[in-house]
C-alpha cells in the first residue's frame, strides 16, 4: 500500500492546533483561525480530523498566525563562538511548526529528497521527509565503512585554519535536493556540496536553516543555492 501524504497533513494540522491550544483558549484560537469553537474542540480532542484540502488550508492559516521565528529565537542559546539549536529540535511540536512553514515556502518546487548536513538539520529533514514522503539523507563528519557509497567533500575553515571533511551519500547528489541545516555560518561547505550535485546532474533546490549568520547571508550570491529560508539571523 502506498503512503498517503494527505494523511500526514491531517495529522500535522491537528498537532499544530494542539500546540497552539496550550497557550490560548478556544475562543482566541477560533478567532485566529476562523474555525468554530465546536469544530476546534473536536479536532483537539481527536474526535475528528480535517481531510484533504481542508487540512492544507488549515495548516496555511496556522502557519500564518504563528510567529515561528520568535518561538525559535526563544530557544536558541547564543555564545560568542557558536549557536546552540538543540532546544529547538528537542521539541517535536516546534519541529512540526518548522516543517509546516517549509511546506508552505517550498510549495510548487520539485524536491526529490532532503539532505540534513548537521544533526539538527537531519531532525528537521526527517520531519519534512515524513510529511512529503520524500527520501531523507544525512551527511556525516566521519568516514563510513561503506566508503564507496559516500563522497568526501573537503573545504577550508578559515577561522580554524584547517581543512574539514564532510561525507555525503553519493546517491543523494543525483536528485533535486533540499538542504536542511541547524546552523549556517559559512557558505563554503554548501558551495562544495552544490558543485558535486551539479556534477552528478542533480539540482540544489534550496536551503533551510534554523539559524543563519549575517555573514553567510551577506556572502551568498542570488540563486547560488536556490531558495534560502532561515528563521533566525545572528
N, C-alpha and C positions, 0 to 999 in steps of 0.2 A: 504494500500500500504506500502510495506517495505521500510525503509530508504535506500538510496544508498550512501555508504561511498565514492565511486568514485566521486560523485558529489561534496563532500566536498573537496576532493583532488584537483579537478579542481579549486574550489573557493580559496583554500589556496594558490595554486601556483600563481594565479593572484594577490592575496593580497600581497604576498611577493614581487612580481615584482613591484607592485605599491609603496611599501615601499622603495625598493632599488632605484627606479626611482627618488625619491625625493632628493637623494644625488649624482646622476650621470646622464649623458646624455645617449641617446640611443646607441651611438657608443661604449661607455665604457661598458655598460650593455650587449651589443651584444657580445663584446669581451670576457667578463667573462662567459657568458652562452653558447656561440656558436650558439645562435639563431639570425637569420637575423633581421635587424632593422625593416623591414616591418612587420614581424610576431610579434615582441615585441610591436610595435605600436598598432596592432590590439588587442593584449591581454590587454594592459594597458588602452586602450580606450573602452574596453568592447564590441568590435565588434565580437570577438570570444574568445573561451577558449580552453585550452588543455584538451584532453579527455584521459581516460584510462591510459595505460602505459606511454603515453607521459607526462601526468601530474605528475606521480610518478618520472619519470626520471628528469623532470624539477625541482621538489622540491629537489631532491638529489643534483643537480648542484647548486641550490641557497643556500642550507644549507652549502655546502662545500665551497662556495665562500665568505660567510659572517662570520666575526669574532663575533659570538654571545656573547661569554664571555666578549669581550671588550665593546659591547653595554650595556650589563647588568651591568658591573662594573662602567660605566659612570653614571648610575642612582642609584647606591647604596649610602646610607648615613650611614657612619661608625661612631659610637660613642664608647666610652670606654666599655660600658656595653651592647650594643645592635647593631643590624644591621637592618636598615630600608629598606625594599624592596618594599614599597608601590608605588614608582615612576616606578618601573619595571612593575608591574601588572596593572598600570593605563594606560599604552599604549597598546592598543589592537594589534597594528602591531607587537610589540615586543613579546607579548604573543604568537602570531601566529608563529613567528620565533622559539620560545622556543618549542612550540608544534611540529613544523616540525622537529626540532632536535630530540625530544623524539621519534617521529615516526620512524626515521631512526635508532636510537640507540636501540630501543626495537623491531625492526622488527624481526619476527620469534618467539618471545616469546608468550606463551599463557597468555593472560590477559583477565580476565572476567570483571573486574571492576577497578575503580580508587578511591583511598581514599585520600581526602585532610585533612591533620592533623592540618593545621592552615589556616588563612584567605587567605593569598597569595597562599598557596598550593591548596586551593579549587578553586581559579580562574584558575590556570593552569590545574587542574584536569578537570574542566568543559570544557575547550578548547580541551583537549585530548579526553574527552568522546564524544564531538560533532564530532570530526574528525574520530573517530573509531566506533561510535555508541555503546559504552560500557556504562555500568551503572556507575554513579558517586555518591559517598558517601562522607560525611564530618564528621569530629569529632568536638566536642564542649567541652568547659570548664565548662559549667553549666549543671545541671541535667535536663532532659526533663520530661514533664508531662507524657509522654508515656514511663516511665522508663523501662517497660518490654521489650521494643524493643532496648534498649541501654545498652551496657555493660560498667560498670565503671572500668576504669583502673587507678590504683594508682601507683605512682612512687616517689622516693625521689629526690628532687632537692638539691644536695649537697651544691651549692653556697648559696641558700636561706635558707638552713637547715629546710626545711619543706616538707610535703607530698602534692603533687599536684595530681589533678584528671583530667582525660580525658575520655570523653564519646564517644564511638564508636558504630555505628549501628551493632547490633548482626548479621543481615543478611549478612553484608559485609564480615564477617570473614570466611564464608564458601566458598569463591571464591579464584581464583588465582588473587591476589591483587597487583596493582602497587601503591605505596605510593607517594604522591606529597606533598612537603613542601616548604614553603618560605625560612625558615632558620633552619638549623640543627646545634646545638651546643652541643648536648648530645645524646649518644646512648641509654640511659636508657629507655625513653618512647618507642622508636622503639623496643627495646628488649622485653618490656612487650606486645606490640601490636603483635609482632611475636609469642610470647608464646601462646596467645589466638587464633591466626589464626591457628597455628598448632593443638591446642586442638579441634578446630572446623573442622579439616580436610581440611583446606584451605591451601594456599601457598602464602608466600610473594615473589613475582616475582622480585621486585626491588624497589629502592627508587630514586626519582628525586628531587633535591633541587636547588633552585635558588642560594643559598649561603650556604656553609658548613664550619664549623670551622676546623682548623688544628687538634685540639684536638679530634673532632669527627672522622675525617678520620684516625687519628693515633690509636684510641682505638677500632675501629671495626675490627672484625676478617674476614678473607677471606670467602666469600659466606655466611656470617652470615645473611645478609639482602638481598640476591640476588644481582643483578647488581646495583651498586651505580653510579649515574650520578649527578654531580654538575657543575654549570657554573662558580662560583667564590669561591675561598678559602680565608678565612680571619683568 
